[in-house]
Amino acid sequence: MKRDFSLTRCFARFELFTIAAALCCMLLFTATATFAKDKAPKAMGAELCPVNVESMRAAIEDTIAEFGPRYPDGPRYLQQLSELAEKQKVVGGASAETKEVDEALKALRSEAMLAHPLLKFGKLLFMKRHNYSASHIYSEHTDGGRELGGNICILSPVAPNGNVTEIIPEFSEGIFGQFDLSFDATKLVFAYKRDKQTSYRIFEVNIDGSDLRPLTFDGDEEESVARYKSYPCYGRYDDVDPCYLPDGRIFFASSRSRRAVSCFPCTVTSMHVMDADGGNVRCLSDGQFTELDPAVMDDGRVVYMRWEYVDKGFGNVQSLWSMHPDGSYSDHVFKNSSRRPAGMVDPRGIPGTTKIVTIGAPHCGPPVGPVILVDNRITRRADEAMTNITPEIGYPDMFQTTKNAGAFRQPYPLSDKLFLVSYSPHNPQLAGPGHYGLCVLDKWGNRTDLYLDRETSCFQPIPLRPRRKPTEVAKLAEKSVAAEDEIATMFMQDVYRGLTGIQRGRVKYIRVMEALVTTWDEGQRANKHGDTAGLQSAAVSHKADVGRKKIYGIAKVHEDGSACFTVPARRNLFFQALDEDFMELQRMRTFVNLMPGEARSCIGCHESRRSAPDATPAMAMRHPIQALTPQPGDSGPRMVHYEADVQPTLDKHCVGCHGGAKPEGGLDLSGELTGLWNRSYENLIEKRLVSQLNGGYGAAYVEETRPLSFGSHKSKLVERIRKAPCKSDLTREEFIKIVTWIDSNVPYYGTHDGKKNIKWKDEPDFRPLPLVAK
């Protein structure tokens, strides 16, 4: 069955977009699609960049100091550089002599950089393919491949005029995704689809092109395509971004978990693992949104890009995370508190260091941008950990802000000073043929062409040679238990560490919450029924968070601030510090996944990750591990749902004054239904009687916030109901449900079941309560 996967068709079917957002993305797509082959840039590559004499001198001097006789022409390069620099000063201006000097400097730069001892390997792997034209950082797997043709190739010798050999000529008419080289350099694993209508699957092949074999298969995809035919952005699942693990298994990203982006018609890719022969495929992560670009670091952890926005907004939080190869110990690596760059893609650990090289990318547009070195020993949150070694390309925000300064992709570190990278000196939003080439880049920003192809682009340079196998991380012991019995353990040493301004003794409980995903079924159903809201593909809230929230229970905090308790495994968990009235003092605005049997600990709440734990044994360690208990008024885990949690209390206590034809103070708290919500809910939000975080378009809200910055303690509604006469009849349980709703960031819906739009009010499945709320 042929289907049109064009972005325009998705827009036509996707009613959630605001006109401004739709026009922005449509213009981006139009610019990309109309960049015809005959308009491809004739001048291309790093040699377009002028030579910075001082940067070049610093690089040559450093290479001489580090490699000595292995860089024998270094002194000559320095001498020539000095002579040309002097001549440059003399000629000046825009003359023929000036151009001659500039060309001589570029030739010297090329010679000096290509002579670097770390480039003395015989063969280079890379990929030829047409440029992807992705509309978003996370959408290459669905809308990236629009032109057929390409291959994984070998360049030998490693020089601009080296010979190029295709490894898999029989696949040259399809579309390639990323690939990885085995540690012994004998095999390749790669993503590939044979045409625009099919999906990416993972294949393996020997480096000589023999024994080509698929590792993943279509399975029930045909049935899935038929099921979602009314909503073409779902249905097919892609397996992409494979990488070898030290134990022989293969790690990859896949949309087979059937989750949906909640603000755009696109499938979510999650982290998966499979055996070396393709068997035993398992999903390792339960993230809300897209995870991409896994790569194994020296210490055996897998670093990858993770997108999420727990009470933060839709953009700017595509950060670096890591996990063990079995999915345990998911951990923030860098960027949750930096607004720019919006995202970080293509991360790779730098051998022999703890640093990471990555690309800073926009949220809207292709995943390209400046090359950044990250040293999270400095900080995991702030900009001080970043060094932009291509500063002429600034850190992009929601959109690519330096459209004419070029862009980089897929850096490969040879050291912490020298990198292979794919580079284009032109507008990264234009996808003409021959747009990207391979270049050598150093930490001083010097670059030179390594290989260019005038007919197509070149990506993902990797030396074809064996490399040291990373540390093999021990796996968690696997236990055979039912899914509902899968638990993990959390230990907090002192919740007050990081809670600036909160007096000791004030925190009484930790509330355990979950931020839920949106599935393909839920997204399609909402679109079909008109149950979208602004940029929410399935309506959850008005001017608040897109994610539904679930409460699992609370754990007691001891007098010294410690707590130890069990939590459900395989969930997107976040925590809230509560006072004696079950009101939030601070919340965790991200989530963590734990695998069954995993035990995790933290020193405090929002504390610095470089802090050391106290030597004094925590009180929680002298007590049994707590099981979570329900809050007063609850009987167990439940969804947060306005019509079940808040409206009954308003009906009972409030609408007598705040209802009818002339509600007191002009505040109508009745449960009269509106388009997607009800009257009281809209009034509480619009009149700013509750303090919530608006997860609107581009509102990333990534800045660190002090305790009590928002939530129930800052809400006028709570202030009012704690005073007479409103306080008189309100029970403790009713009060707790109201403040819990506010501290869950005021969702209206706790379920995507049924129909929501008021036009369906006479249908039997109109606005059902979530099962755990009935």
Buried (B, 14 or more C-beta within 10 A) or exposed (E): EEEEBBBBBBBEBBBBBEEEBBEBBBEBBEBBBEBEEEEBBEEBBBBBBEBBBEBBBBBBBBBBEEBEEBBEEBEEBBEBBEEBBEBBEEBEEEEEEBEEBBEBBBBBBBBBBBBBBBBEEEBBBBBBBBBBBBBBBBBBBBBBBBBBBBBBBBBBEBEBEBEBEBBBEEBEEBBBBBBBBBBEBEBBBBBBBBEBEBBBBBBBBBBEBEEBEEBBEBEEBEEBBEBBEEBBBBBBBBBBBBBBBBBEBBBBBBBBBBBBBBBBBBBBBBBBBBBBEBEEBEBBBBBBBBBBBBBBBBEBBBBBBBBBBBBBBBBBBBBBBBBBBBBBBBBBBBBBBBBBBBBBBBBBBBBEBEBBBBBBBBBBBBBBBBBBBBBBEBBBBEBEBBBBBBEEBBBBBBBBBBBEBBBBBBBBBBBBBBBBBBBBBBBBBBBBBBBBBBBBBBBBBBBBBBBBBEEBBBBBBBBBEEEEBBEEBEEBEEEEEEEEEBBBBBBBBBBBBBBEEBEEEBBBBBBBBBBBBBBBBBBBBBBEBBBBBBBBBBBBBBBBBBBBBBBBBBBBBBEBBBBBBBBBBBBBBBBBBBBEBBBBBBBBBBBBBBBBBBBBEBBBBBBEEEBEEBEEEBBBEEEEBBEBBBBBBBEEBBBBBBBBBBBEBBBEBBBEBBBEEEBEEEBBBBBEBEEBBBBBBBBBBEEEBBBBBBBBBBBBBBEEBEBBBBBBBBBEBBEEBBEEEBEEEBEEEBBBBBBBBBBBBBBBBBBBBBBBBBEBEEEEEBBBBBEBBE
